[in-house]
Amino acid sequence: MVRATAGVVAQAADADGYVLRAATASDVDGARAVMLDTVYHDLRSGYVPRWHGDIIDLEGAYLRPERCTLMVVVRGGEVVATGAVRDRGPQAPPNPRWVAERFPSGSTAQLCRIYVRPGHRRHGLARRLVRELGDFAARAGGYTSLYLHTDPSVPGAEPFWRSLAHEVCDERELPGGGQGIIHFELPMPTPGDHPGPPVR
């Protein structure tokens, strides 16, 4: 069960020693390391400023804004997984205009940076992060859509998101293949099911 204490999500460690909680400033370096390792090794894009600027300024992107959050999973004092909510939808270009119009900034909670270190996969950490991030968006107020996109070339990414979310647009089916990514929408949890103040 999640509880808010001084603005931080607190949970007891599970049987495997994993703790999922809202990130603090002391988690920023560990979270950034997970994210950069993922963009270099899994996504194979390397750091691209126009795509990954938030990774450099995690505090400005996720810790300070009221309706954004960064969550981490910690085990043995090490950040091993991350997930975030940002308060802006996909932009056009590079995304299709109709997708950007369907998920406007302000009313769209975008899930992003849901990354798990390879040695800690297959423990349900990504699913737990998605659930907690959705709960955060519901409590934050003002969000009507829960959106994300994924790169299907990353092993396991497409089947994982298809098990949780509804496909909105598979750019591989567009003329020219678009960016090759898939856009998804997740059900927005009901705010009444999540009592208490927004968790930051």
TIRO-2110 file (N, C-alpha, C; in Angstrom, 1 decimal):
// TIRO-2110
0.8, -1.2, 0.0, N, 1, A
0.0, 0.0, 0.0, CA, 1, A
0.9, 1.2, 0.0, C, 1, A
0.5, 2.2, -0.8, N, 2, A
1.3, 3.5, -0.9, CA, 2, A
0.8, 4.5, 0.1, C, 2, A
1.6, 5.2, 0.7, N, 3, A
1.2, 6.3, 1.5, CA, 3, A
2.0, 7.5, 1.3, C, 3, A
1.5, 8.7, 1.4, N, 4, A
2.2, 9.9, 1.2, CA, 4, A
2.7, 10.4, 2.5, C, 4, A
4.0, 10.6, 2.6, N, 5, A
4.6, 11.2, 3.8, CA, 5, A
5.6, 12.3, 3.4, C, 5, A
5.2, 13.5, 3.8, N, 6, A
6.0, 14.7, 3.4, CA, 6, A
6.2, 14.7, 1.9, C, 6, A
5.2, 14.3, 1.1, N, 7, A
5.3, 14.4, -0.3, CA, 7, A
6.1, 13.3, -1.0, C, 7, A
6.4, 12.3, -0.2, N, 8, A
7.2, 11.2, -0.8, CA, 8, A
6.4, 9.9, -0.7, C, 8, A
6.3, 9.1, -1.8, N, 9, A
5.7, 7.8, -1.8, CA, 9, A
6.6, 6.9, -1.0, C, 9, A
6.0, 6.2, 0.0, N, 10, A
6.8, 5.3, 0.8, CA, 10, A
6.2, 3.9, 0.7, C, 10, A
7.0, 2.9, 0.6, N, 11, A
6.6, 1.5, 0.5, CA, 11, A
7.6, 0.7, 1.3, C, 11, A
7.1, -0.4, 1.9, N, 12, A
8.0, -1.3, 2.5, CA, 12, A
8.7, -2.1, 1.4, C, 12, A
9.9, -2.6, 1.6, N, 13, A
10.6, -3.4, 0.6, CA, 13, A
9.7, -4.7, 0.4, C, 13, A
9.7, -5.2, -0.9, N, 14, A
9.0, -6.5, -1.1, CA, 14, A
9.9, -7.6, -0.8, C, 14, A
9.5, -8.8, -1.0, N, 15, A
10.3, -10.0, -0.6, CA, 15, A
11.6, -10.0, -1.3, C, 15, A
11.8, -9.4, -2.4, N, 16, A
13.1, -9.4, -3.1, CA, 16, A
13.9, -8.2, -2.7, C, 16, A
13.4, -7.3, -1.8, N, 17, A
14.2, -6.2, -1.4, CA, 17, A
14.0, -4.9, -2.2, C, 17, A
13.0, -4.9, -3.1, N, 18, A
12.8, -3.7, -4.0, CA, 18, A
11.8, -2.7, -3.3, C, 18, A
12.2, -1.5, -3.3, N, 19, A
11.3, -0.4, -2.8, CA, 19, A
11.0, 0.6, -3.9, C, 19, A
9.7, 0.8, -4.1, N, 20, A
9.3, 1.8, -5.1, CA, 20, A
8.8, 3.0, -4.4, C, 20, A
9.3, 4.2, -4.8, N, 21, A
9.0, 5.4, -4.1, CA, 21, A
9.2, 6.6, -5.0, C, 21, A
8.6, 7.7, -4.6, N, 22, A
8.9, 9.0, -5.4, CA, 22, A
10.3, 9.3, -5.2, C, 22, A
10.9, 9.8, -6.2, N, 23, A
12.4, 10.2, -6.2, CA, 23, A
12.6, 11.5, -5.4, C, 23, A
13.7, 11.6, -4.8, N, 24, A
14.1, 12.8, -4.2, CA, 24, A
15.4, 13.3, -4.9, C, 24, A
15.9, 14.5, -4.5, N, 25, A
17.1, 15.0, -5.1, CA, 25, A
18.3, 14.0, -5.0, C, 25, A
18.3, 13.3, -3.9, N, 26, A
19.4, 12.3, -3.7, CA, 26, A
19.4, 11.1, -4.7, C, 26, A
18.2, 10.9, -5.3, N, 27, A
18.1, 9.8, -6.3, CA, 27, A
18.5, 10.2, -7.7, C, 27, A
18.6, 11.5, -8.0, N, 28, A
18.8, 12.0, -9.3, CA, 28, A
20.0, 11.4, -10.1, C, 28, A
21.1, 11.3, -9.4, N, 29, A
22.3, 10.8, -10.1, CA, 29, A
22.1, 9.3, -10.5, C, 29, A
21.5, 8.5, -9.6, N, 30, A
21.2, 7.1, -9.9, CA, 30, A
20.2, 6.9, -10.9, C, 30, A
19.1, 7.8, -10.9, N, 31, A
18.1, 7.7, -11.9, CA, 31, A
18.7, 8.1, -13.3, C, 31, A
19.5, 9.1, -13.3, N, 32, A
20.1, 9.5, -14.6, CA, 32, A
21.0, 8.4, -15.2, C, 32, A
21.7, 7.7, -14.3, N, 33, A
22.6, 6.7, -14.8, CA, 33, A
21.7, 5.5, -15.4, C, 33, A
20.6, 5.2, -14.8, N, 34, A
19.7, 4.1, -15.4, CA, 34, A
19.3, 4.6, -16.8, C, 34, A
18.8, 5.9, -16.9, N, 35, A
18.3, 6.4, -18.1, CA, 35, A
19.3, 6.4, -19.2, C, 35, A
20.5, 7.0, -18.9, N, 36, A
21.5, 7.1, -19.9, CA, 36, A
22.0, 5.7, -20.4, C, 36, A
22.1, 4.8, -19.5, N, 37, A
22.5, 3.4, -19.9, CA, 37, A
21.5, 2.8, -20.8, C, 37, A
20.2, 3.1, -20.6, N, 38, A
19.2, 2.6, -21.4, CA, 38, A
19.2, 3.2, -22.8, C, 38, A
19.4, 4.5, -22.9, N, 39, A
19.3, 5.1, -24.2, CA, 39, A
20.6, 4.7, -25.0, C, 39, A
21.7, 4.4, -24.4, N, 40, A
22.9, 4.0, -25.1, CA, 40, A
22.8, 2.5, -25.4, C, 40, A
22.4, 1.7, -24.5, N, 41, A
22.5, 0.2, -24.7, CA, 41, A
21.2, -0.4, -25.3, C, 41, A
20.0, 0.0, -24.8, N, 42, A
18.8, -0.6, -25.2, CA, 42, A
18.2, 0.1, -26.5, C, 42, A
18.1, 1.4, -26.3, N, 43, A
17.5, 2.2, -27.4, CA, 43, A
18.5, 2.4, -28.6, C, 43, A
19.8, 2.4, -28.2, N, 44, A
20.9, 2.5, -29.1, CA, 44, A
20.9, 3.9, -29.9, C, 44, A
20.3, 4.9, -29.3, N, 45, A
20.2, 6.2, -30.0, CA, 45, A
21.4, 7.1, -29.4, C, 45, A
21.9, 6.7, -28.2, N, 46, A
22.8, 7.6, -27.6, CA, 46, A
22.0, 8.8, -27.1, C, 46, A
22.7, 9.7, -26.4, N, 47, A
22.0, 10.9, -25.9, CA, 47, A
21.8, 11.9, -27.0, C, 47, A
20.5, 12.3, -27.2, N, 48, A
20.1, 13.2, -28.3, CA, 48, A
19.4, 14.4, -27.5, C, 48, A
20.0, 15.6, -27.5, N, 49, A
19.4, 16.7, -26.7, CA, 49, A
18.0, 16.9, -26.9, C, 49, A
17.5, 16.9, -28.1, N, 50, A
16.1, 17.2, -28.4, CA, 50, A
15.1, 16.2, -27.8, C, 50, A
15.6, 15.0, -27.6, N, 51, A
14.8, 13.9, -27.1, CA, 51, A
15.0, 13.6, -25.6, C, 51, A
16.2, 13.9, -25.2, N, 52, A
16.6, 13.4, -23.8, CA, 52, A
17.0, 14.6, -22.9, C, 52, A
16.7, 15.8, -23.2, N, 53, A
17.1, 16.9, -22.4, CA, 53, A
16.6, 16.8, -20.9, C, 53, A
15.4, 16.1, -20.8, N, 54, A
14.9, 16.0, -19.4, CA, 54, A
15.8, 15.1, -18.6, C, 54, A
16.5, 14.2, -19.2, N, 55, A
17.4, 13.3, -18.4, CA, 55, A
18.5, 14.1, -17.7, C, 55, A
19.0, 15.2, -18.4, N, 56, A
20.0, 16.0, -17.8, CA, 56, A
19.5, 16.8, -16.7, C, 56, A
18.2, 17.3, -16.8, N, 57, A
17.6, 18.2, -15.8, CA, 57, A
16.4, 17.5, -15.2, C, 57, A
16.6, 16.4, -14.5, N, 58, A
15.5, 15.6, -13.9, CA, 58, A
14.7, 16.4, -12.9, C, 58, A
15.5, 17.2, -12.1, N, 59, A
14.8, 18.0, -11.1, CA, 59, A
13.8, 19.1, -11.7, C, 59, A
14.3, 19.8, -12.7, N, 60, A
13.5, 20.7, -13.4, CA, 60, A
12.3, 20.1, -14.2, C, 60, A
12.6, 18.9, -14.7, N, 61, A
11.5, 18.3, -15.5, CA, 61, A
10.5, 17.6, -14.7, C, 61, A
10.9, 17.0, -13.6, N, 62, A
10.0, 16.1, -12.8, CA, 62, A
9.8, 16.3, -11.4, C, 62, A
10.8, 16.8, -10.7, N, 63, A
10.7, 17.0, -9.2, CA, 63, A
10.1, 18.3, -8.8, C, 63, A
10.3, 19.4, -9.6, N, 64, A
9.8, 20.7, -9.2, CA, 64, A
8.3, 20.9, -9.7, C, 64, A
8.0, 20.6, -10.9, N, 65, A
6.6, 20.9, -11.4, CA, 65, A
5.6, 20.1, -10.6, C, 65, A
4.5, 20.8, -10.3, N, 66, A
3.4, 20.3, -9.4, CA, 66, A
2.8, 19.0, -10.0, C, 66, A
2.6, 18.9, -11.2, N, 67, A
1.8, 17.8, -11.8, CA, 67, A
2.7, 16.8, -12.5, C, 67, A
4.0, 16.8, -12.2, N, 68, A
4.9, 15.8, -12.8, CA, 68, A
5.5, 15.1, -11.6, C, 68, A
6.1, 13.9, -11.9, N, 69, A
6.8, 13.1, -10.9, CA, 69, A
7.8, 12.2, -11.5, C, 69, A
8.8, 11.9, -10.7, N, 70, A
9.8, 10.8, -11.1, CA, 70, A
9.7, 9.8, -9.9, C, 70, A
9.5, 8.5, -10.3, N, 71, A
9.5, 7.5, -9.3, CA, 71, A
10.7, 6.6, -9.6, C, 71, A
11.2, 6.0, -8.5, N, 72, A
12.4, 5.1, -8.7, CA, 72, A
12.1, 3.8, -7.9, C, 72, A
12.7, 2.7, -8.4, N, 73, A
12.8, 1.5, -7.6, CA, 73, A
14.2, 1.3, -7.1, C, 73, A
14.4, 1.2, -5.8, N, 74, A
15.7, 1.1, -5.2, CA, 74, A
15.8, -0.3, -4.6, C, 74, A
17.0, -0.9, -4.7, N, 75, A
17.3, -2.1, -4.0, CA, 75, A
18.8, -2.1, -3.6, C, 75, A
19.0, -2.3, -2.3, N, 76, A
20.3, -2.2, -1.7, CA, 76, A
21.0, -0.9, -1.9, C, 76, A
20.2, 0.2, -1.8, N, 77, A
20.7, 1.5, -1.9, CA, 77, A
21.0, 2.0, -3.4, C, 77, A
20.7, 1.1, -4.4, N, 78, A
20.9, 1.5, -5.8, CA, 78, A
19.6, 1.7, -6.5, C, 78, A
19.5, 2.7, -7.3, N, 79, A
18.4, 2.9, -8.2, CA, 79, A
18.5, 1.9, -9.3, C, 79, A
17.5, 1.0, -9.5, N, 80, A
17.5, 0.0, -10.5, CA, 80, A
16.4, 0.2, -11.5, C, 80, A
15.5, 1.1, -11.3, N, 81, A
14.4, 1.3, -12.3, CA, 81, A
13.8, 2.7, -12.1, C, 81, A
13.3, 3.2, -13.2, N, 82, A
12.7, 4.6, -13.1, CA, 82, A
11.4, 4.6, -13.9, C, 82, A
10.6, 5.7, -13.6, N, 83, A
9.4, 6.0, -14.4, CA, 83, A
9.0, 7.4, -14.0, C, 83, A
8.4, 8.0, -15.0, N, 84, A
8.0, 9.4, -14.8, CA, 84, A
6.7, 9.8, -15.5, C, 84, A
6.1, 10.9, -15.0, N, 85, A
4.9, 11.5, -15.6, CA, 85, A
5.3, 12.9, -15.9, C, 85, A
5.1, 13.3, -17.2, N, 86, A
5.3, 14.7, -17.6, CA, 86, A
3.9, 15.2, -18.0, C, 86, A
3.8, 16.6, -18.0, N, 87, A
2.5, 17.2, -18.2, CA, 87, A
2.4, 17.7, -19.6, C, 87, A
3.0, 17.1, -20.6, N, 88, A
2.8, 17.5, -22.0, CA, 88, A
2.6, 16.3, -22.9, C, 88, A
1.8, 16.5, -23.9, N, 89, A
1.6, 15.5, -24.8, CA, 89, A
2.6, 15.4, -25.9, C, 89, A
2.4, 14.5, -26.9, N, 90, A
3.4, 14.4, -28.0, CA, 90, A
3.2, 15.7, -28.9, C, 90, A
4.3, 16.1, -29.5, N, 91, A
4.3, 17.3, -30.3, CA, 91, A
4.4, 16.9, -31.8, C, 91, A
3.8, 17.8, -32.6, N, 92, A
3.8, 17.6, -34.1, CA, 92, A
4.4, 18.8, -34.7, C, 92, A
5.4, 18.6, -35.6, N, 93, A
6.2, 17.3, -35.8, CA, 93, A
7.0, 17.1, -34.6, C, 93, A
7.6, 15.9, -34.4, N, 94, A
7.7, 14.8, -35.4, CA, 94, A
6.6, 13.8, -35.4, C, 94, A
5.7, 13.9, -34.4, N, 95, A
4.5, 13.0, -34.3, CA, 95, A
3.4, 13.4, -35.2, C, 95, A
2.6, 12.5, -35.7, N, 96, A
1.4, 12.8, -36.5, CA, 96, A
0.6, 13.9, -35.8, C, 96, A
0.1, 14.9, -36.6, N, 97, A
-0.7, 16.0, -36.1, CA, 97, A
-1.9, 15.5, -35.3, C, 97, A
-2.6, 14.5, -35.9, N, 98, A
-3.8, 14.0, -35.2, CA, 98, A
-3.5, 13.4, -33.9, C, 98, A
-2.4, 12.8, -33.7, N, 99, A
-2.0, 12.2, -32.4, CA, 99, A
-1.8, 13.3, -31.4, C, 99, A
-1.0, 14.4, -31.9, N, 100, A
-0.8, 15.5, -31.0, CA, 100, A
-2.1, 16.2, -30.6, C, 100, A
-3.0, 16.3, -31.5, N, 101, A
-4.3, 16.9, -31.2, CA, 101, A
-5.1, 16.1, -30.2, C, 101, A
-5.0, 14.8, -30.3, N, 102, A
-5.8, 13.9, -29.4, CA, 102, A
-5.2, 14.0, -28.0, C, 102, A
-3.9, 14.2, -27.9, N, 103, A
-3.3, 14.3, -26.5, CA, 103, A
-2.6, 15.6, -26.3, C, 103, A
-3.4, 16.7, -26.1, N, 104, A
-2.8, 18.0, -25.9, CA, 104, A
-2.1, 18.1, -24.6, C, 104, A
-1.1, 19.0, -24.6, N, 105, A
-0.4, 19.3, -23.3, CA, 105, A
-1.3, 19.9, -22.3, C, 105, A
-1.0, 19.6, -21.1, N, 106, A
-1.9, 20.2, -20.0, CA, 106, A
-2.9, 19.2, -19.5, C, 106, A
-3.6, 18.6, -20.4, N, 107, A
-4.6, 17.6, -20.0, CA, 107, A
-4.1, 16.2, -20.2, C, 107, A
-2.9, 16.0, -20.8, N, 108, A
-2.4, 14.7, -21.0, CA, 108, A
-1.2, 14.4, -20.0, C, 108, A
-1.3, 13.3, -19.3, N, 109, A
-0.2, 12.8, -18.5, CA, 109, A
0.6, 11.8, -19.4, C, 109, A
1.8, 12.2, -19.7, N, 110, A
2.6, 11.3, -20.5, CA, 110, A
3.5, 10.5, -19.6, C, 110, A
3.4, 9.1, -19.8, N, 111, A
4.3, 8.3, -19.1, CA, 111, A
5.6, 8.2, -19.8, C, 111, A
6.7, 8.3, -19.2, N, 112, A
8.0, 8.2, -19.9, CA, 112, A
9.1, 7.7, -19.0, C, 112, A
10.2, 7.4, -19.6, N, 113, A
11.5, 7.0, -18.9, CA, 113, A
11.2, 5.7, -18.0, C, 113, A
10.3, 4.8, -18.4, N, 114, A
10.1, 3.6, -17.7, CA, 114, A
11.1, 2.6, -18.1, C, 114, A
12.2, 2.6, -17.3, N, 115, A
13.4, 1.8, -17.6, CA, 115, A
13.8, 0.9, -16.4, C, 115, A
14.2, -0.3, -16.7, N, 116, A
14.6, -1.2, -15.7, CA, 116, A
16.0, -1.8, -16.1, C, 116, A
16.9, -1.8, -15.1, N, 117, A
18.2, -2.3, -15.5, CA, 117, A
18.1, -3.8, -15.8, C, 117, A
18.9, -4.3, -16.8, N, 118, A
18.8, -5.7, -17.3, CA, 118, A
18.8, -6.7, -16.2, C, 118, A
19.6, -6.6, -15.2, N, 119, A
19.7, -7.6, -14.1, CA, 119, A
18.5, -7.6, -13.2, C, 119, A
17.6, -6.6, -13.3, N, 120, A
16.4, -6.5, -12.4, CA, 120, A
15.1, -6.7, -13.2, C, 120, A
15.2, -7.1, -14.4, N, 121, A
13.9, -7.4, -15.2, CA, 121, A
13.3, -8.7, -14.7, C, 121, A
12.1, -8.9, -15.2, N, 122, A
11.3, -10.1, -14.8, CA, 122, A
10.9, -10.2, -13.3, C, 122, A
10.9, -9.0, -12.7, N, 123, A
10.4, -8.9, -11.3, CA, 123, A
9.1, -8.1, -11.2, C, 123, A
8.5, -7.7, -12.3, N, 124, A
7.3, -7.0, -12.3, CA, 124, A
7.5, -5.5, -11.9, C, 124, A
8.7, -5.0, -12.0, N, 125, A
9.0, -3.6, -11.6, CA, 125, A
8.3, -2.6, -12.6, C, 125, A
8.4, -2.9, -13.9, N, 126, A
7.8, -1.9, -14.8, CA, 126, A
6.3, -1.8, -14.6, C, 126, A
5.6, -3.0, -14.4, N, 127, A
4.2, -3.0, -14.2, CA, 127, A
3.8, -2.2, -12.9, C, 127, A
4.6, -2.4, -11.8, N, 128, A
4.4, -1.6, -10.6, CA, 128, A
4.6, -0.1, -10.8, C, 128, A
5.6, 0.2, -11.6, N, 129, A
5.8, 1.7, -11.9, CA, 129, A
4.6, 2.2, -12.7, C, 129, A
4.1, 1.5, -13.7, N, 130, A
3.0, 2.0, -14.5, CA, 130, A
1.8, 2.2, -13.6, C, 130, A
1.5, 1.3, -12.7, N, 131, A
0.4, 1.4, -11.8, CA, 131, A
0.5, 2.6, -10.9, C, 131, A
1.7, 2.8, -10.3, N, 132, A
1.9, 4.0, -9.4, CA, 132, A
1.8, 5.3, -10.2, C, 132, A
2.4, 5.3, -11.4, N, 133, A
2.4, 6.6, -12.2, CA, 133, A
1.0, 6.9, -12.6, C, 133, A
0.2, 5.9, -12.9, N, 134, A
-1.2, 6.2, -13.3, CA, 134, A
-2.0, 6.7, -12.1, C, 134, A
-1.7, 6.1, -10.9, N, 135, A
-2.4, 6.6, -9.7, CA, 135, A
-2.0, 8.1, -9.4, C, 135, A
-0.7, 8.4, -9.6, N, 136, A
-0.2, 9.8, -9.4, CA, 136, A
-1.0, 10.7, -10.3, C, 136, A
-1.1, 10.3, -11.6, N, 137, A
-1.8, 11.2, -12.6, CA, 137, A
-3.3, 11.4, -12.2, C, 137, A
-3.9, 10.4, -11.7, N, 138, A
-5.3, 10.5, -11.2, CA, 138, A
-5.4, 11.4, -10.0, C, 138, A
-4.5, 11.3, -9.1, N, 139, A
-4.6, 12.2, -7.9, CA, 139, A
-4.2, 13.6, -8.2, C, 139, A
-3.3, 13.8, -9.2, N, 140, A
-2.8, 15.2, -9.5, CA, 140, A
-3.9, 16.1, -10.0, C, 140, A
-4.9, 15.5, -10.7, N, 141, A
-6.1, 16.4, -11.1, CA, 141, A
-5.8, 17.1, -12.4, C, 141, A
-6.8, 17.2, -13.2, N, 142, A
-6.7, 18.0, -14.5, CA, 142, A
-6.3, 17.1, -15.7, C, 142, A
-5.8, 15.9, -15.4, N, 143, A
-5.5, 15.0, -16.6, CA, 143, A
-6.7, 14.2, -17.0, C, 143, A
-6.9, 14.2, -18.3, N, 144, A
-8.0, 13.4, -18.9, CA, 144, A
-7.5, 12.2, -19.7, C, 144, A
-6.2, 12.2, -20.0, N, 145, A
-5.6, 11.1, -20.8, CA, 145, A
-4.3, 10.7, -20.3, C, 145, A
-4.0, 9.4, -20.4, N, 146, A
-2.7, 8.8, -20.0, CA, 146, A
-2.1, 8.2, -21.2, C, 146, A
-1.0, 8.8, -21.7, N, 147, A
-0.4, 8.5, -23.0, CA, 147, A
1.0, 8.1, -22.8, C, 147, A
1.5, 7.3, -23.8, N, 148, A
2.9, 7.0, -23.9, CA, 148, A
3.2, 6.5, -25.3, C, 148, A
4.5, 6.5, -25.7, N, 149, A
4.9, 5.9, -26.9, CA, 149, A
6.1, 5.0, -26.7, C, 149, A
6.3, 4.1, -27.5, N, 150, A
7.4, 3.1, -27.3, CA, 150, A
8.1, 2.8, -28.7, C, 150, A
9.3, 2.4, -28.6, N, 151, A
10.1, 1.9, -29.8, CA, 151, A
10.0, 0.4, -29.8, C, 151, A
9.3, -0.1, -30.8, N, 152, A
9.1, -1.6, -30.9, CA, 152, A
10.3, -2.4, -31.2, C, 152, A
11.4, -1.7, -31.6, N, 153, A
12.6, -2.4, -31.8, CA, 153, A
13.4, -2.8, -30.5, C, 153, A
12.9, -2.2, -29.4, N, 154, A
13.5, -2.6, -28.1, CA, 154, A
12.9, -4.0, -27.7, C, 154, A
13.7, -5.0, -27.5, N, 155, A
13.2, -6.3, -27.1, CA, 155, A
12.2, -6.2, -25.9, C, 155, A
11.0, -6.8, -26.1, N, 156, A
10.0, -6.9, -25.1, CA, 156, A
9.1, -5.7, -24.9, C, 156, A
9.5, -4.5, -25.5, N, 157, A
8.7, -3.3, -25.3, CA, 157, A
7.3, -3.4, -25.9, C, 157, A
7.2, -3.8, -27.1, N, 158, A
5.9, -3.8, -27.7, CA, 158, A
4.9, -4.8, -27.0, C, 158, A
5.3, -6.0, -26.8, N, 159, A
4.3, -6.9, -26.1, CA, 159, A
4.0, -6.4, -24.7, C, 159, A
4.9, -5.8, -24.0, N, 160, A
4.7, -5.3, -22.7, CA, 160, A
3.6, -4.3, -22.7, C, 160, A
3.7, -3.3, -23.6, N, 161, A
2.7, -2.2, -23.6, CA, 161, A
1.4, -2.7, -24.2, C, 161, A
1.4, -3.6, -25.1, N, 162, A
0.2, -4.1, -25.6, CA, 162, A
-0.6, -4.9, -24.6, C, 162, A
0.1, -5.4, -23.5, N, 163, A
-0.6, -6.1, -22.5, CA, 163, A
-1.3, -5.1, -21.5, C, 163, A
-0.9, -3.8, -21.6, N, 164, A
-1.5, -2.9, -20.6, CA, 164, A
-2.3, -1.8, -21.3, C, 164, A
-2.0, -1.5, -22.5, N, 165, A
-2.6, -0.2, -23.1, CA, 165, A
-3.2, -0.5, -24.5, C, 165, A
-3.9, 0.5, -25.0, N, 166, A
-4.6, 0.4, -26.3, CA, 166, A
-3.8, 1.2, -27.3, C, 166, A
-3.5, 0.5, -28.4, N, 167, A
-2.8, 1.2, -29.5, CA, 167, A
-3.6, 2.3, -30.1, C, 167, A
-3.0, 3.4, -30.3, N, 168, A
-3.6, 4.6, -30.9, CA, 168, A
-3.1, 4.7, -32.4, C, 168, A
-1.8, 4.5, -32.5, N, 169, A
-1.1, 4.7, -33.9, CA, 169, A
0.2, 3.9, -33.9, C, 169, A
0.3, 3.1, -34.9, N, 170, A
1.5, 2.4, -35.1, CA, 170, A
2.2, 3.0, -36.3, C, 170, A
3.2, 3.8, -36.1, N, 171, A
3.7, 4.7, -37.2, CA, 171, A
4.4, 3.8, -38.3, C, 171, A
4.7, 2.6, -38.0, N, 172, A
5.2, 1.7, -39.0, CA, 172, A
4.2, 1.4, -40.1, C, 172, A
3.0, 1.7, -39.9, N, 173, A
1.9, 1.5, -40.9, CA, 173, A
1.6, 2.8, -41.7, C, 173, A
2.3, 3.9, -41.3, N, 174, A
2.1, 5.1, -42.1, CA, 174, A
3.0, 5.1, -43.3, C, 174, A
2.6, 5.9, -44.3, N, 175, A
3.4, 6.1, -45.5, CA, 175, A
4.9, 6.5, -45.1, C, 175, A
5.8, 5.7, -45.5, N, 176, A
7.2, 6.0, -45.2, CA, 176, A
7.6, 5.5, -43.8, C, 176, A
6.7, 5.0, -43.0, N, 177, A
7.0, 4.3, -41.7, CA, 177, A
7.2, 5.3, -40.6, C, 177, A
6.9, 6.6, -40.8, N, 178, A
7.0, 7.6, -39.7, CA, 178, A
8.3, 7.4, -39.0, C, 178, A
8.2, 7.5, -37.6, N, 179, A
9.4, 7.4, -36.8, CA, 179, A
9.6, 5.9, -36.4, C, 179, A
8.6, 5.1, -36.7, N, 180, A
8.7, 3.7, -36.4, CA, 180, A
8.3, 3.4, -35.0, C, 180, A
7.6, 4.3, -34.3, N, 181, A
7.2, 4.1, -32.9, CA, 181, A
5.7, 3.8, -32.9, C, 181, A
5.3, 3.4, -31.7, N, 182, A
3.9, 3.1, -31.5, CA, 182, A
3.4, 4.0, -30.4, C, 182, A
2.2, 4.6, -30.6, N, 183, A
1.6, 5.5, -29.6, CA, 183, A
0.5, 4.7, -28.9, C, 183, A
0.4, 4.8, -27.6, N, 184, A
-0.6, 4.1, -26.8, CA, 184, A
-1.3, 5.0, -25.9, C, 184, A
-2.5, 4.6, -25.5, N, 185, A
-3.3, 5.2, -24.4, CA, 185, A
-3.6, 4.2, -23.4, C, 185, A
-3.4, 4.5, -22.1, N, 186, A
-3.8, 3.7, -21.0, CA, 186, A
-5.1, 4.2, -20.3, C, 186, A
-5.8, 3.3, -19.7, N, 187, A
-7.0, 3.8, -19.0, CA, 187, A
-6.6, 4.7, -17.8, C, 187, A
-7.3, 5.8, -17.7, N, 188, A
-7.0, 6.7, -16.6, CA, 188, A
-7.7, 6.2, -15.3, C, 188, A
-6.9, 5.9, -14.2, N, 189, A
-7.6, 5.5, -13.0, CA, 189, A
-8.6, 6.5, -12.5, C, 189, A
-9.6, 6.0, -11.8, N, 190, A
-10.6, 6.9, -11.3, CA, 190, A
-10.1, 7.7, -10.1, C, 190, A
-10.1, 9.0, -10.1, N, 191, A
-9.6, 9.7, -9.0, CA, 191, A
-10.2, 9.4, -7.6, C, 191, A
-11.5, 9.0, -7.6, N, 192, A
-12.1, 8.6, -6.4, CA, 192, A
-11.6, 7.4, -5.8, C, 192, A
-10.9, 6.6, -6.6, N, 193, A
-10.3, 5.4, -6.0, CA, 193, A
-8.9, 5.6, -5.4, C, 193, A
-8.5, 6.9, -5.4, N, 194, A
-7.2, 7.2, -4.9, CA, 194, A
-7.2, 8.4, -3.9, C, 194, A
-7.7, 8.1, -2.7, N, 195, A
-7.9, 9.2, -1.7, CA, 195, A
-6.5, 9.8, -1.3, C, 195, A
-6.6, 11.0, -0.8, N, 196, A
-5.4, 11.6, -0.3, CA, 196, A
-4.9, 12.7, -1.3, C, 196, A
-3.9, 13.5, -0.9, N, 197, A
-3.4, 14.6, -1.7, CA, 197, A
-2.5, 14.0, -2.8, C, 197, A
-2.3, 14.8, -3.9, N, 198, A
-1.3, 14.4, -4.9, CA, 198, A
0.0, 14.1, -4.3, C, 198, A
0.6, 13.0, -4.8, N, 199, A
1.9, 12.6, -4.3, CA, 199, A
3.0, 13.2, -5.1, C, 199, A
4.0, 13.8, -4.5, N, 200, A
5.1, 14.5, -5.3, CA, 200, A
6.4, 13.8, -5.0, C, 200, A
END
